[in-house]
Amino acid sequence: MLLENYLSGHDCMDVRENEGGYNYFGFTCSEGTWRILREKLDGTEYRLAIGNKEYTSAFTNRATLTYKLSNELPRL
């Protein structure tokens, strides 16, 4: 499944660029779920972390989250 499908319905809330070789994009939706997209600076790698609560804490700790490929994420 495409990463874009996991971002559908979520709004971009935060962006942090060039942190430890990555760009981070934080997304939330009104139901409380969140997604954090990690992009390798050279554009060769995209991974996603997902959660159901505590977005602010998750985004603060973004570097230590577990990021997965789209085929490793739970089915929508």
Backbone atoms as SQL, in Angstrom:
CREATE TABLE atoms (id INTEGER PRIMARY KEY, chain TEXT, resi INTEGER, resn TEXT, atom TEXT, x REAL, y REAL, z REAL);
INSERT INTO atoms VALUES
  (1, 'A', 1, 'MET', 'N', 0.848, -1.176, 0.000),
  (2, 'A', 1, 'MET', 'CA', 0.000, 0.000, 0.000),
  (3, 'A', 1, 'MET', 'C', 0.896, 1.243, 0.000),
  (4, 'A', 2, 'LEU', 'N', 0.478, 2.261, -0.664),
  (5, 'A', 2, 'LEU', 'CA', 1.247, 3.493, -0.762),
  (6, 'A', 2, 'LEU', 'C', 1.202, 4.279, 0.541),
  (7, 'A', 3, 'LEU', 'N', 2.317, 4.940, 0.863),
  (8, 'A', 3, 'LEU', 'CA', 2.359, 5.773, 2.064),
  (9, 'A', 3, 'LEU', 'C', 1.303, 6.870, 2.016),
  (10, 'A', 4, 'GLU', 'N', 0.992, 7.362, 0.826),
  (11, 'A', 4, 'GLU', 'CA', -0.010, 8.416, 0.691),
  (12, 'A', 4, 'GLU', 'C', -1.358, 7.981, 1.253),
  (13, 'A', 5, 'ASN', 'N', -1.683, 6.704, 1.122),
  (14, 'A', 5, 'ASN', 'CA', -2.951, 6.202, 1.654),
  (15, 'A', 5, 'ASN', 'C', -3.005, 6.341, 3.168),
  (16, 'A', 6, 'TYR', 'N', -1.876, 6.182, 3.828),
  (17, 'A', 6, 'TYR', 'CA', -1.826, 6.302, 5.281),
  (18, 'A', 6, 'TYR', 'C', -1.932, 7.760, 5.737),
  (19, 'A', 7, 'LEU', 'N', -1.651, 8.692, 4.852),
  (20, 'A', 7, 'LEU', 'CA', -1.716, 10.115, 5.195),
  (21, 'A', 7, 'LEU', 'C', -3.073, 10.733, 4.866),
  (22, 'A', 8, 'SER', 'N', -3.898, 10.013, 4.130),
  (23, 'A', 8, 'SER', 'CA', -5.206, 10.527, 3.740),
  (24, 'A', 8, 'SER', 'C', -6.026, 10.884, 4.974),
  (25, 'A', 9, 'GLY', 'N', -6.608, 12.078, 4.971),
  (26, 'A', 9, 'GLY', 'CA', -7.423, 12.543, 6.080),
  (27, 'A', 9, 'GLY', 'C', -6.641, 13.185, 7.206),
  (28, 'A', 10, 'HIS', 'N', -5.333, 13.223, 7.092),
  (29, 'A', 10, 'HIS', 'CA', -4.470, 13.826, 8.109),
  (30, 'A', 10, 'HIS', 'C', -3.904, 15.142, 7.577),
  (31, 'A', 11, 'ASP', 'N', -3.800, 16.112, 8.460),
  (32, 'A', 11, 'ASP', 'CA', -3.262, 17.427, 8.095),
  (33, 'A', 11, 'ASP', 'C', -1.840, 17.563, 8.613),
  (34, 'A', 12, 'CYS', 'N', -0.992, 18.191, 7.812),
  (35, 'A', 12, 'CYS', 'CA', 0.395, 18.423, 8.222),
  (36, 'A', 12, 'CYS', 'C', 0.430, 19.482, 9.318),
  (37, 'A', 13, 'MET', 'N', 1.021, 19.141, 10.440),
  (38, 'A', 13, 'MET', 'CA', 1.077, 20.032, 11.595),
  (39, 'A', 13, 'MET', 'C', 2.483, 20.581, 11.858),
  (40, 'A', 14, 'ASP', 'N', 3.496, 19.755, 11.626),
  (41, 'A', 14, 'ASP', 'CA', 4.874, 20.137, 11.952),
  (42, 'A', 14, 'ASP', 'C', 5.827, 19.633, 10.893),
  (43, 'A', 15, 'VAL', 'N', 6.881, 20.419, 10.666),
  (44, 'A', 15, 'VAL', 'CA', 7.956, 20.028, 9.758),
  (45, 'A', 15, 'VAL', 'C', 9.281, 20.377, 10.429),
  (46, 'A', 16, 'ARG', 'N', 10.190, 19.414, 10.433),
  (47, 'A', 16, 'ARG', 'CA', 11.548, 19.666, 10.911),
  (48, 'A', 16, 'ARG', 'C', 12.486, 19.153, 9.830),
  (49, 'A', 17, 'GLU', 'N', 13.360, 20.029, 9.372),
  (50, 'A', 17, 'GLU', 'CA', 14.255, 19.677, 8.274),
  (51, 'A', 17, 'GLU', 'C', 15.686, 19.499, 8.755),
  (52, 'A', 18, 'ASN', 'N', 16.366, 18.592, 8.070),
  (53, 'A', 18, 'ASN', 'CA', 17.796, 18.363, 8.241),
  (54, 'A', 18, 'ASN', 'C', 18.173, 18.077, 9.696),
  (55, 'A', 19, 'GLU', 'N', 17.530, 17.080, 10.257),
  (56, 'A', 19, 'GLU', 'CA', 17.855, 16.613, 11.610),
  (57, 'A', 19, 'GLU', 'C', 18.446, 15.214, 11.515),
  (58, 'A', 20, 'GLY', 'N', 19.726, 15.105, 11.748),
  (59, 'A', 20, 'GLY', 'CA', 20.362, 13.793, 11.737),
  (60, 'A', 20, 'GLY', 'C', 20.257, 13.068, 10.414),
  (61, 'A', 21, 'GLY', 'N', 20.226, 13.801, 9.327),
  (62, 'A', 21, 'GLY', 'CA', 20.146, 13.193, 8.000),
  (63, 'A', 21, 'GLY', 'C', 18.730, 12.977, 7.483),
  (64, 'A', 22, 'TYR', 'N', 17.734, 13.479, 8.217),
  (65, 'A', 22, 'TYR', 'CA', 16.337, 13.272, 7.825),
  (66, 'A', 22, 'TYR', 'C', 15.528, 14.563, 7.909),
  (67, 'A', 23, 'ASN', 'N', 14.444, 14.579, 7.141),
  (68, 'A', 23, 'ASN', 'CA', 13.369, 15.552, 7.300),
  (69, 'A', 23, 'ASN', 'C', 12.198, 14.814, 7.922),
  (70, 'A', 24, 'TYR', 'N', 11.471, 15.485, 8.811),
  (71, 'A', 24, 'TYR', 'CA', 10.322, 14.882, 9.489),
  (72, 'A', 24, 'TYR', 'C', 9.081, 15.728, 9.232),
  (73, 'A', 25, 'PHE', 'N', 7.954, 15.043, 8.952),
  (74, 'A', 25, 'PHE', 'CA', 6.686, 15.701, 8.701),
  (75, 'A', 25, 'PHE', 'C', 5.645, 15.061, 9.611),
  (76, 'A', 26, 'GLY', 'N', 5.028, 15.856, 10.468),
  (77, 'A', 26, 'GLY', 'CA', 4.035, 15.346, 11.405),
  (78, 'A', 26, 'GLY', 'C', 2.625, 15.648, 10.936),
  (79, 'A', 27, 'PHE', 'N', 1.762, 14.638, 10.939),
  (80, 'A', 27, 'PHE', 'CA', 0.382, 14.750, 10.475),
  (81, 'A', 27, 'PHE', 'C', -0.567, 14.285, 11.578),
  (82, 'A', 28, 'THR', 'N', -1.708, 14.963, 11.723),
  (83, 'A', 28, 'THR', 'CA', -2.745, 14.551, 12.663),
  (84, 'A', 28, 'THR', 'C', -4.112, 14.621, 11.994),
  (85, 'A', 29, 'CYS', 'N', -5.090, 13.973, 12.617),
  (86, 'A', 29, 'CYS', 'CA', -6.474, 14.120, 12.172),
  (87, 'A', 29, 'CYS', 'C', -7.344, 14.369, 13.389),
  (88, 'A', 30, 'SER', 'N', -8.560, 14.786, 13.156),
  (89, 'A', 30, 'SER', 'CA', -9.460, 15.185, 14.242),
  (90, 'A', 30, 'SER', 'C', -9.794, 14.033, 15.192),
  (91, 'A', 31, 'GLU', 'N', -9.650, 12.810, 14.755),
  (92, 'A', 31, 'GLU', 'CA', -9.936, 11.659, 15.606),
  (93, 'A', 31, 'GLU', 'C', -8.786, 11.329, 16.559),
  (94, 'A', 32, 'GLY', 'N', -7.660, 12.046, 16.428),
  (95, 'A', 32, 'GLY', 'CA', -6.536, 11.846, 17.336),
  (96, 'A', 32, 'GLY', 'C', -5.416, 10.972, 16.811),
  (97, 'A', 33, 'THR', 'N', -5.623, 10.339, 15.667),
  (98, 'A', 33, 'THR', 'CA', -4.542, 9.535, 15.118),
  (99, 'A', 33, 'THR', 'C', -3.473, 10.441, 14.531),
  (100, 'A', 34, 'TRP', 'N', -2.257, 9.928, 14.457),
  (101, 'A', 34, 'TRP', 'CA', -1.156, 10.717, 13.917),
  (102, 'A', 34, 'TRP', 'C', -0.253, 9.839, 13.061),
  (103, 'A', 35, 'ARG', 'N', 0.487, 10.527, 12.225),
  (104, 'A', 35, 'ARG', 'CA', 1.487, 9.906, 11.362),
  (105, 'A', 35, 'ARG', 'C', 2.716, 10.804, 11.371),
  (106, 'A', 36, 'ILE', 'N', 3.882, 10.224, 11.385),
  (107, 'A', 36, 'ILE', 'CA', 5.110, 10.994, 11.223),
  (108, 'A', 36, 'ILE', 'C', 5.889, 10.350, 10.085),
  (109, 'A', 37, 'LEU', 'N', 6.107, 11.125, 9.052),
  (110, 'A', 37, 'LEU', 'CA', 6.833, 10.682, 7.867),
  (111, 'A', 37, 'LEU', 'C', 8.282, 11.117, 8.006),
  (112, 'A', 38, 'ARG', 'N', 9.194, 10.165, 7.822),
  (113, 'A', 38, 'ARG', 'CA', 10.627, 10.464, 7.863),
  (114, 'A', 38, 'ARG', 'C', 11.190, 10.286, 6.464),
  (115, 'A', 39, 'GLU', 'N', 11.832, 11.336, 5.974),
  (116, 'A', 39, 'GLU', 'CA', 12.408, 11.344, 4.632),
  (117, 'A', 39, 'GLU', 'C', 13.920, 11.489, 4.747),
  (118, 'A', 40, 'LYS', 'N', 14.669, 10.578, 4.136),
  (119, 'A', 40, 'LYS', 'CA', 16.119, 10.715, 4.083),
  (120, 'A', 40, 'LYS', 'C', 16.448, 11.931, 3.229),
  (121, 'A', 41, 'LEU', 'N', 17.443, 12.701, 3.640),
  (122, 'A', 41, 'LEU', 'CA', 17.738, 13.965, 2.959),
  (123, 'A', 41, 'LEU', 'C', 17.979, 13.817, 1.462),
  (124, 'A', 42, 'ASP', 'N', 18.547, 12.705, 1.040),
  (125, 'A', 42, 'ASP', 'CA', 18.803, 12.538, -0.392),
  (126, 'A', 42, 'ASP', 'C', 17.574, 12.026, -1.155),
  (127, 'A', 43, 'GLY', 'N', 16.442, 11.860, -0.448),
  (128, 'A', 43, 'GLY', 'CA', 15.198, 11.458, -1.099),
  (129, 'A', 43, 'GLY', 'C', 15.119, 9.994, -1.466),
  (130, 'A', 44, 'THR', 'N', 16.008, 9.156, -0.939),
  (131, 'A', 44, 'THR', 'CA', 16.026, 7.744, -1.313),
  (132, 'A', 44, 'THR', 'C', 15.257, 6.847, -0.358),
  (133, 'A', 45, 'GLU', 'N', 14.772, 7.395, 0.733),
  (134, 'A', 45, 'GLU', 'CA', 14.103, 6.555, 1.727),
  (135, 'A', 45, 'GLU', 'C', 12.969, 7.322, 2.392),
  (136, 'A', 46, 'TYR', 'N', 11.811, 6.673, 2.465),
  (137, 'A', 46, 'TYR', 'CA', 10.639, 7.227, 3.153),
  (138, 'A', 46, 'TYR', 'C', 10.087, 6.154, 4.076),
  (139, 'A', 47, 'ARG', 'N', 9.880, 6.517, 5.332),
  (140, 'A', 47, 'ARG', 'CA', 9.338, 5.586, 6.323),
  (141, 'A', 47, 'ARG', 'C', 8.266, 6.313, 7.134),
  (142, 'A', 48, 'LEU', 'N', 7.367, 5.547, 7.740),
  (143, 'A', 48, 'LEU', 'CA', 6.245, 6.124, 8.463),
  (144, 'A', 48, 'LEU', 'C', 6.114, 5.490, 9.839),
  (145, 'A', 49, 'ALA', 'N', 5.836, 6.336, 10.826),
  (146, 'A', 49, 'ALA', 'CA', 5.449, 5.892, 12.165),
  (147, 'A', 49, 'ALA', 'C', 4.006, 6.312, 12.366),
  (148, 'A', 50, 'ILE', 'N', 3.203, 5.456, 13.004),
  (149, 'A', 50, 'ILE', 'CA', 1.789, 5.771, 13.208),
  (150, 'A', 50, 'ILE', 'C', 1.410, 5.577, 14.676),
  (151, 'A', 51, 'GLY', 'N', 0.392, 6.334, 15.106),
  (152, 'A', 51, 'GLY', 'CA', -0.083, 6.202, 16.471),
  (153, 'A', 51, 'GLY', 'C', -1.493, 6.713, 16.624),
  (154, 'A', 52, 'ASN', 'N', -2.051, 6.492, 17.817),
  (155, 'A', 52, 'ASN', 'CA', -3.446, 6.846, 18.086),
  (156, 'A', 52, 'ASN', 'C', -3.618, 7.954, 19.111),
  (157, 'A', 53, 'LYS', 'N', -2.575, 8.318, 19.819),
  (158, 'A', 53, 'LYS', 'CA', -2.689, 9.363, 20.839),
  (159, 'A', 53, 'LYS', 'C', -1.311, 9.943, 21.116),
  (160, 'A', 54, 'GLU', 'N', -1.314, 11.060, 21.827),
  (161, 'A', 54, 'GLU', 'CA', -0.063, 11.693, 22.275),
  (162, 'A', 54, 'GLU', 'C', 0.833, 12.156, 21.116),
  (163, 'A', 55, 'TYR', 'N', 0.230, 12.831, 20.137),
  (164, 'A', 55, 'TYR', 'CA', 1.007, 13.318, 18.990),
  (165, 'A', 55, 'TYR', 'C', 2.154, 14.221, 19.418),
  (166, 'A', 56, 'THR', 'N', 1.900, 15.161, 20.323),
  (167, 'A', 56, 'THR', 'CA', 2.941, 16.119, 20.711),
  (168, 'A', 56, 'THR', 'C', 4.158, 15.398, 21.263),
  (169, 'A', 57, 'SER', 'N', 3.948, 14.441, 22.109),
  (170, 'A', 57, 'SER', 'CA', 5.050, 13.658, 22.665),
  (171, 'A', 57, 'SER', 'C', 5.758, 12.859, 21.573),
  (172, 'A', 58, 'ALA', 'N', 4.982, 12.263, 20.692),
  (173, 'A', 58, 'ALA', 'CA', 5.575, 11.476, 19.604),
  (174, 'A', 58, 'ALA', 'C', 6.438, 12.350, 18.706),
  (175, 'A', 59, 'PHE', 'N', 5.938, 13.536, 18.355),
  (176, 'A', 59, 'PHE', 'CA', 6.729, 14.384, 17.466),
  (177, 'A', 59, 'PHE', 'C', 7.982, 14.897, 18.177),
  (178, 'A', 60, 'THR', 'N', 7.880, 15.176, 19.447),
  (179, 'A', 60, 'THR', 'CA', 9.057, 15.593, 20.211),
  (180, 'A', 60, 'THR', 'C', 10.117, 14.500, 20.191),
  (181, 'A', 61, 'ASN', 'N', 9.691, 13.252, 20.264),
  (182, 'A', 61, 'ASN', 'CA', 10.609, 12.107, 20.303),
  (183, 'A', 61, 'ASN', 'C', 10.739, 11.415, 18.951),
  (184, 'A', 62, 'ARG', 'N', 10.528, 12.144, 17.873),
  (185, 'A', 62, 'ARG', 'CA', 10.481, 11.591, 16.520),
  (186, 'A', 62, 'ARG', 'C', 11.716, 10.789, 16.134),
  (187, 'A', 63, 'ALA', 'N', 12.887, 11.169, 16.600),
  (188, 'A', 63, 'ALA', 'CA', 14.114, 10.473, 16.205),
  (189, 'A', 63, 'ALA', 'C', 14.183, 9.058, 16.769),
  (190, 'A', 64, 'THR', 'N', 13.429, 8.779, 17.836),
  (191, 'A', 64, 'THR', 'CA', 13.502, 7.461, 18.472),
  (192, 'A', 64, 'THR', 'C', 12.314, 6.565, 18.146),
  (193, 'A', 65, 'LEU', 'N', 11.387, 7.034, 17.317),
  (194, 'A', 65, 'LEU', 'CA', 10.227, 6.221, 16.944),
  (195, 'A', 65, 'LEU', 'C', 10.642, 5.084, 16.015),
  (196, 'A', 66, 'THR', 'N', 9.791, 4.090, 15.912),
  (197, 'A', 66, 'THR', 'CA', 10.003, 2.995, 14.969),
  (198, 'A', 66, 'THR', 'C', 9.302, 3.344, 13.667),
  (199, 'A', 67, 'TYR', 'N', 10.071, 3.445, 12.608),
  (200, 'A', 67, 'TYR', 'CA', 9.545, 3.790, 11.290),
  (201, 'A', 67, 'TYR', 'C', 9.532, 2.548, 10.421),
  (202, 'A', 68, 'LYS', 'N', 8.471, 2.433, 9.620),
  (203, 'A', 68, 'LYS', 'CA', 8.302, 1.237, 8.806),
  (204, 'A', 68, 'LYS', 'C', 8.041, 1.569, 7.345),
  (205, 'A', 69, 'LEU', 'N', 8.365, 0.615, 6.482),
  (206, 'A', 69, 'LEU', 'CA', 7.974, 0.687, 5.081),
  (207, 'A', 69, 'LEU', 'C', 6.469, 0.480, 4.977),
  (208, 'A', 70, 'SER', 'N', 5.881, 0.911, 3.892),
  (209, 'A', 70, 'SER', 'CA', 4.433, 0.784, 3.737),
  (210, 'A', 70, 'SER', 'C', 3.965, -0.665, 3.810),
  (211, 'A', 71, 'ASN', 'N', 4.753, -1.602, 3.309),
  (212, 'A', 71, 'ASN', 'CA', 4.334, -3.000, 3.354),
  (213, 'A', 71, 'ASN', 'C', 4.476, -3.627, 4.741),
  (214, 'A', 72, 'GLU', 'N', 5.062, -2.895, 5.675),
  (215, 'A', 72, 'GLU', 'CA', 5.192, -3.379, 7.057),
  (216, 'A', 72, 'GLU', 'C', 4.131, -2.782, 7.984),
  (217, 'A', 73, 'LEU', 'N', 3.360, -1.825, 7.490),
  (218, 'A', 73, 'LEU', 'CA', 2.345, -1.149, 8.298),
  (219, 'A', 73, 'LEU', 'C', 1.069, -1.971, 8.366),
  (220, 'A', 74, 'PRO', 'N', 0.252, -1.770, 9.412),
  (221, 'A', 74, 'PRO', 'CA', -1.024, -2.496, 9.477),
  (222, 'A', 74, 'PRO', 'C', -1.936, -2.100, 8.324),
  (223, 'A', 75, 'ARG', 'N', -2.776, -3.026, 7.931),
  (224, 'A', 75, 'ARG', 'CA', -3.718, -2.773, 6.836),
  (225, 'A', 75, 'ARG', 'C', -4.735, -1.722, 7.256),
  (226, 'A', 76, 'LEU', 'N', -5.115, -0.876, 6.303),
  (227, 'A', 76, 'LEU', 'CA', -6.134, 0.154, 6.573),
  (228, 'A', 76, 'LEU', 'C', -7.514, -0.417, 6.375);
